[in-house]
Every structure is written in C-alpha cells, then in structure tokens.
Amino acid sequence: MNEAVFAHRIQFAFTVMFHYLFPILTMGLGFFIALFSTLHLLTKDKRYADAARFWAKIFAVNFALGVVTGIPLEFEFGTNWSRFSSFGGGVFGQTLPLEGVYAFFLESGFLGMFLAGEKRVGRTLHWISGLGVAAGSLLSGYFIVATNAWMQHPVGYEMDPSGAIHLKSFWAVLLNPYAIWQYAHTINGALLTAAFVIGGIGAFYLLSDRHREFGMLSVKTAVVAGVILSLTQLFPTGDLNGADVVRYQPVKLAAMEGLFDTVQGAPLAIVGMPDTDTGTLIDPIYIPDFLSFLAYGNFRATVAGLNSYSKDLWPPIELTYYCYHIMVGLGTLFIGQMLIGLFLLWRRKLYSSRWFLWTLMFAIPFPYIANEAGWLVSEVGRQPWLVYGLMRTPAGTSANVAAGETIFTLMGFAGIYAVLSILFLFLVARIINRGPQEDASARA
C-alpha cells in the first residue's frame, strides 16, 4: 500500500470514528425522549416531562456536534476518494441525499419544536415532536447503514461495458438483505449506549444526593431497558448480522475468529493472539465445535479458514480479531451488569447499592468503545475491498492528492476536534450540573 492510500485511510478512519461518537447517542436517545414524552402524555406525571426536557438538551448538544463533525466526511468523498465517488455515486448518490433531506431536516425541525416547550406548541404537538425526533434519528441511521450495506454486499446495480456502476433498483438497495440486520444491530447498540448514559448520569445524581427522583427514574429506566437491549444485542441482532457475514463475507468470519485452517467442528476462540507469520492462534482458550454451530447451526459443520483464501484477500487479521473480541467481551459484561441491576431492583436495593451505582456511572464510555469496535470489525474486516467484490480500496482513492496534503489536513482536523471535544464536555457537564430544571409554573 502506498503512502497516499494509507494516509487517506487513516484520515477517513479518524474523522468518521470521531463523528460517530455523536450519532451513537442521538440515535438511541431520541427513542427515550419519545418514551418519556409518551409516558407524560398518558400519566400526566411531571417526572416524565422533566426527564424528556433534560435529555432533549443533551440530545441537542450531541446533535449539533454530530452535524459539525459529519460535514468533513462529505468533502472527503470528493477530495480523497474521488474515484470511489465516481464509481458508486449512482447508487449512494440516492441514499445519502435522502439521509440529509428527509431524516436530517425531520430530526432538526422536530427537535426545535420540542425544545420550544409544551406551553408554546401545545401538549399534543409537543408529544408529536418528541416522536418526530426519534423517527428522524432512526430514519437517518437507516439511510447511512443502507449505504454501507451496499458496500458490504452490493445489490440493485448494473455495470456497463466501461465498468461504470448504474442504479438498477433503488428498492433493492434500500431493502438490501445485508442492511436489515446490520441496521438492527447498529440501532440496538445505540439504544444500549443511551441506556448506559441515562443510567450513569442518574447514578451520579443518586451518589451525590441530588435530584433523587430524577436519578431513581433514570437508573430504573436504564436497568430495565439495559437488560432487554444487552440481550437483544447478542440475539437476534448480533447473531443474524453474523449470519450475513458467514453468508456473504466468510473470509471476514475467519479473521474475526483467528481461524487459519479449515476445520470440521470448528472451535470458538474465547481468547488468543493471532500470529499471521505462523498461521496460529497463540495461547487460545476454545469452546470445542461451537463456531461451527454459531455459523451453520451444526456442531460438525466445516468452517473455511484464512488459508483457504489467497493472502491478498485477507483483511488485517490482528485488528479485526481484537476489535471483534473487545466488542463481544464488553457485550457479555453489559449483560452481566444489567442482570445484576435487575436483581437489585427486584430486591428493592437498586438505589441504595452504591457500589452498583459507581459501576453504572463508570460504565458510560464502554458502550461507545463496543460500538466503535464493532464498526472497525465491519469496515476493516471488509478489506481489501472498498465495494465488496467490485472495487479494491486503493482503486477508490484520488490519484492526484499526495500523502503530505492528507496528513496536513488530518493534523488540522485533530486540532479542531480537540477543541470541539472540550466544548462538548463543557456544555454537557454544565447541563448535568444544573440538573433537570423543574418549571414551577408548570407544576402549579
């Protein structure tokens, strides 16, 4: 790989991973805003109104930073990946504008209406705007995932004699079988992240003996939702998304599991260190035959190893393997933590178990790590393909952009993003410090 291609890849990876920190929360938090708004409409309990208003403020800051950090990605398609844009623009030139026109404006428009408050727009319209915020964020996510799914498993296109790609069926792209479970797994992960953020901030209030009613509502919501979401992240969303990997990208599966040799009754590696020089997994701990069962539903099924494929089709083995195991390991811990929380809730000790509240508060970063690791598996594991089976990554870059130019702009992005990170943390900390603002006149 030449220096320019490597620089383009590093720049895009840095900018997209930083940007994705914000959509992770907006896609998940929008649902909970809608949930609290609906509960307030049904019960007239002001606690739910306070919760919806508070999380809408966090959502607004997160949304703004997501928009700002997402803009450079659009320019990078033209500056650093022009040949890819020319090659696949006929396809994702349909889905990405839809994300901007429909989802983005729907989300931002309803957010402004929701933040205006119930007194200004009326109770029913305020509730509808909360639903609109959730719908916009979820719809936005689908268009992005559908675009990525086309790169993972291209469908609905035709290629002319010159090698150019043309859209044949928009609906085939939008309803790509790879997109369905990839989206479900992505959104489930975003919802789980939002649950941990809600629970962590609620735990902070309980530990500091402030806003206890809000803290108890937040922690209870997080634990109940977290149990469901942590389990559904494993099954069915994770399992069926993995089934698509087995079906369409078997070499990625082998890299995820560090499986070098084709094996009948392949074991599942719990831990281990892949060594590409010797083609072995160092110091592994296996569950015998279990990979075959997970992949094909048969303990004695044959799973193709990396050595079944040409080495120029191998993705970066170590990065794919470790990111996958980080994602799965953290997911397992989330299940355990939330089940403990549910047990404490059942025993009526959830709000007084300070040790658990501390774990909930300090767990906030880990769903973000798991989400980013999962996307690294998806994107790095797809290599060497930019569009799977159609275009290799080096072929999609801009031929006239030098490595030095890309490195220079990468340094600029790093500086700007550092400032934005400080601004984001300051604004969110300020909102948390002020706490849920109870409108006395609304309670009167």
N, C-alpha and C positions, 0 to 999 in steps of 0.2 A: 504494500500500500504506500503510495507516495505521500509526501508531507502535506500537500494541499488537501487531499482527500481526508487524511487523518484530522487536520485542523478543522475542516468543515464538519466532520462528525462530532468532534469534541465541542465545538461551539453550539451546534444544534442540541446536542445532549444536555449541555449546561443550561441553555435557555429554556428548553422545553421542560426539564425536570424542575427548575425553579418556578416556572409558570404553573406547573401542575399542582404545586403545593396549595394554590388558592382554589382552583376548581374542585379539588378533593372535598373541601369543606362546603363550598356553595352547593354542589350537587346533593350533598347529604343534609345540610342544614335547612335548605328550602322545604324539605318534607316535614321537618319537625316544626317549623314556623306554621305551616299549613295545619299540622296536627293540633298545635296549641290553639290556633285561631278557631278551628272547628270545635274543640272542647269548650272554649269560651262561649261560642255561639249557642251550643247545646245546653250548657250548665249555668251560664251567666257567672261563673266563678272567676273573679278578677285575677286570681293567681295565674290562670292560663293567659289572660290578656297581658299581664306583666311579663310573663315568660316569652310570649310571642314578640313583644316590643323589644325586649332585651336582646334576643337572638337575631332579630332583624337588624339591629345596629351592628352586631358582629358580622352579620352577613354582608351589610353594605360596605364595610371597610374591606372585607375579603374580596367582594365582587369588584370593587374599584381597582385593587391591586392586581387582580386576575386580568382585567381588561388591559391595564398598562403593560403588564409583563407578557401578554399574549401578542401584542402588536408586532414586536420584532420578528416573531416566527413567520408571519405572513411575508415580511420583506426578505427573510432568509430563503424562502422558496424561490424568489426571483433572483437574488444575488448569488447565493451559494449552490442552489440546486436547480438551476435553470433548465438543464436537460431533462431532469425528472419532471419539472412542471410542464414542459413541452410534451413529454411522453404521456403523462397521465392526467393532464389538465382537463381533457374531455370528459373524464369520469369525476374526479374530485372537484372539478370546477362547478359541479352541480350541488354536491353535498355541503361544501364549506360555505358558499354564499347563503344557503338555507339556514345554516347554523347562525350566521350573522343577522340575516334579515328577520327571520321568524323567532328563533329562540332568544337571541340577544336582546332584541327590542321588546319582545314579550316579557322577558325577565326583568329588564331595567325599568320598563314602563310600569309594570305592576309593583315593583319594589318602591318606586317613587310614590305611588298611590298608597301603599301600605304604610310607608313612613310618615305620610301626611297625617295619619291618625284617624281613629273611628269618628271623632267629633266632626271632622271636616268632610269626610266622604260618606258617612253613614255606616251602620253596623253591617248590613248585608254586603255592600260594595267593598268594605274593608276586608270582610271574610273572603270574598271572591278574589280580591287582590292577593291575599295570602296563598290561595290555591294557584293563582297565576304565577307567583314567584316560584313555587315548587314545580309547576308544569314547565315553565321556561327553562329552569336549570336542568331538569331531566331531559327535556327535548334537545337542549343544546348538547348535552352529553351524548345523546344517541347519534346525532349527525357526525360528531367527531369520531366516535367509535366505528360507525359505518364506513367512514373514510379510511380509517386504519385497517378495518377488516378487509377492505378491498386490496390493500397492500399485502395482507396476510394470505388472503385466498381470493384472487381476482376472479370476478364473475361479471356477467352482463355487458361484455365488451366484444368488439371485433377488431381485428388487426388488418389494415390494408397492406397491399404489396410492398409499400415503402417501410413498413414496420411501425406505422403510427397507430395509436390506440383510439378507437371511437366508441362512444357510449351506444350500446345496442338496446339495453333495457334499464331504465332508471330504477324500476321497482326491483329488479334482480339485485342491483347494487344495494338498495335500501334494505331489502329483506335477505341479504346475504346470510346463509346459514351460519357462517363463522361469526357474524356480528351479534346474533341473538344472545348466545351465552357469554360472549365476551362482554357485551353491554351489561347483562345481568350481573356478572361477576364484578365489573367495574363499579356499577351503581351500588351494589351491596357493600363493597368496600368503602365507598364514600359515605353511605349511611352509617356504617360501623364507626368510621372516623368521627362523624358528627356526634354519635352517641358517646364516644370516649371524651370528646371535647366538652359536651354538655355535662357528663358525669364528673370530669376533672375539675371544671370550674365550680360546679355545685359542691364538690368535696372541699374545695378551697374555702368556700363560704362557711361550711359547717365547721371546718377545722379552726377558722378564725372567728367563729361565733358571730357571724354577720349574716343578715338576710336568711335566717334559718328556714323559713317556709319555702323560699325560692330554692335554697340549697337542697332541701329534702325532696322537693318535686323534681329537681334536675337529676339527682342521684338515682331516685326511683325510676324515672324515665329511662335513664342510661342503662341501668341494670336489666330492666325488663326487655328493652329493645336490644341491648347488647347480647343477651342470651340468644335471642332469635337470630340476630344478624350474624353473630360469630359462627353459629351452626350452619346457617344457610350459605355463608361464605365458603364453607367446606363442601356442603352438599345441599342443594343440587348444583349451585352456580359454579363452584370450583371444579367439581367432578366432571360436569358436562362441558365446561370450557376446555378441560384437559382432554376430554374425548375428541374434541375437534382438533386438538394438537396431534393426537395419535392418528387421526384420520388424514389430516392434510399436511402435517409437518413432522413426520416421525423422527427425523434427524434431530429436531429440537427436543423431543422427548428423551432421546438417548443422551443428549448433552445435559439436560435438567437432572438426570439421574446418574450421570457419570458412568454410563453403561458403554463399555468399549467393544465387548464381544457379544455376538448374537447368542441368546440363551433361551432355552425352553424352560419355562418355570422361572422367569427372571426374578431375582430378589429386589426388594425395595431398600434403598440405602437411606438409613436414618442419618448417619454422619459418615464422614470420609473426606479424603482430599484427592481430587483427580490429578493424575500425573500423565500429561499428554505425551511425554517422552517414552515412557514405558507402557502406556496404554492400560494403566491400572488405577484402581481406587485405593489409596493408602489408608491403612487402619480403619476399614469400614465396619460399621455395625449394620447388619442386614436383618430384614424380616423375610424369610425364605418364601419364594414364589409370589409374593404379594404384588409386585409390579405387574406381573402378567395378569393378575386378577383385576387390578385397577384399570389397566389399559384395555383388556379384552374380555373381562368377565369370566376368565378361565385361568385357574391356577397353573395349568400346564401349557398355556399359550406361549408361542415363540415371539420374543421381542427383539427386533433388529438393533444391533449395537452400532456404534460410530464406525467401526471397522468395515461395516457393510457399505459405507458410502465413501466416495472419493474425498480426500482430505480438503480439497478446495471447496467442498460443500459444508465443511464443519463450521459451526458458529464458534465464537470464543468460548471454549469449554469451561474454563475456571469461573469466569464472570457469570455465565448462565447458570452453572451449577450452584454457586454460592448464593446468588440472589434468590434462586428458587427455594433453597433450603432456609434462607432467612425469612422469606415470606411464609413458608409453611410452618416454621418453628414459631414465629410470632403469632400466627393464626391459632396454633394449638394453645399457646399461653393465653390468648384472648378468651378462648372457650373456657379454660380453667378458671380464669379470673372472674368472668361473668357468672359462671355457675356458683362460685363461692359467694358472690354478691347476692344471687338469688336465694341461696340458703340463708344468708344473714337476714335478708328481707323477710323470709318466711319465719325466722326465729325472732323477728322484731328487734334485731340488733344492728341493722344496717347503719343507722345514723349515729350510733354510739361507738361503733368499731373503728376507732381512729386509725388503727394500723391498715385497715382496708381502705379507708378514705385516702390515706397517704399513697397507697399503691395506685388508686384510681387517678389521683392528681398527677403523679409522676409518669403515668402510662400515656399521657396525651401525645407525646411525639411518636410513639411506636406504631400506631396505625398509619401514620404518614410514611414511616420507613417501609412498612409492609406494602403499601400501595406503590411506592416508587420502585421497590424491589420487584414487584410483580410486573410492572411495565418494562423494567430492564430485561426481565426474562422474555417478555413478549417481543421486544424490539431487537435486543442483542441476539436472542435465540433464532431470529429470522435470518440473520446474516448467513451467507454473503449477499442475500437478496434484498433489494430495496422494494421491488414488487415481486412477490414470491414466484419464481419460475420464469419471470419475464424480463426483469432488469436487475443487474447486479449494482451494488451500491456505488462503486467508482464511476459507473457509466451515467449516474444521475447528477453528478456534480457539475459546477460551472467551470469550463475549461480555462477561462481567462481570469480567474480570481486566484491570486497567489496565496500561499500559506501565511506569509507575513501580514497581508491585509486582514486575513481572518483572525489571526492571533491578536492584532491590534484592536479590532472591534470587540473581540472576546474580553480583552482587558477592560475596555470601556464598559461593556455590559456588567462585568463583575463589580466594578466600582459603583455603577448606578444601582445595581441590585442590592449591594450592601447598604446603600443609603435607604432604599425602599424597605429593606428588612427592618432597619432601625425605626423608620416611620411607622411601619405596620405594627411592630411590637409596642411602640409608644401609644398608638391610638387604641389598640385592643386593651392594653394594660389600663389605660385611662377609663375605658368603658367598664372594665371589670372592677376597678377601684370605686367608681361611682355606684355600681350595682344596679339592680333593676329599679328604675325610677317609678315610684308609685304616685300616680296622679290623684291628689286628694279630692279634687273636684269630681273625678270620675268615680270615686268610691262613695261620694256623698249621696 
